[in-house]
Amino acid sequence: MREAVFDVVRFWVDRGVDGFRLDAINWLGKDTRWPDNPWRLAWRSYYRQIHRYDRDQPHTHEALRALRQRWLRLVGQFLPILKWRLADA
C-alpha cells in the first residue's frame, strides 16, 4: 500500500506539484488486533467512542517518516504544514 501511495506522490511531483494536503492523517491506521473502542455517554455518535484503537496509532508516525524521506529524495526540500487534532484525554 505504501508503494502505491508513493507512486501517486511521484506522479504528481513529476507534474510540478509542490505539496500535498493530508487530511485526517491521524486516522491512517488501526490497531491490528481490531479491539473495540471503549464507549461513553454522548449526544453525537462520534463522541460515543473513546477513539483509542482507531486513530493516533504509532505506525502513523512510521508512515509519515517514510513519506517524508521519499519526498526529500524526489523534491529535495520539505516544509510540513500540518493540522493535527490530539486524541481526547
Helices and strands as residue ranges (DSSP letters): H 2-13, G 25-27, G 45-48, H 58-75
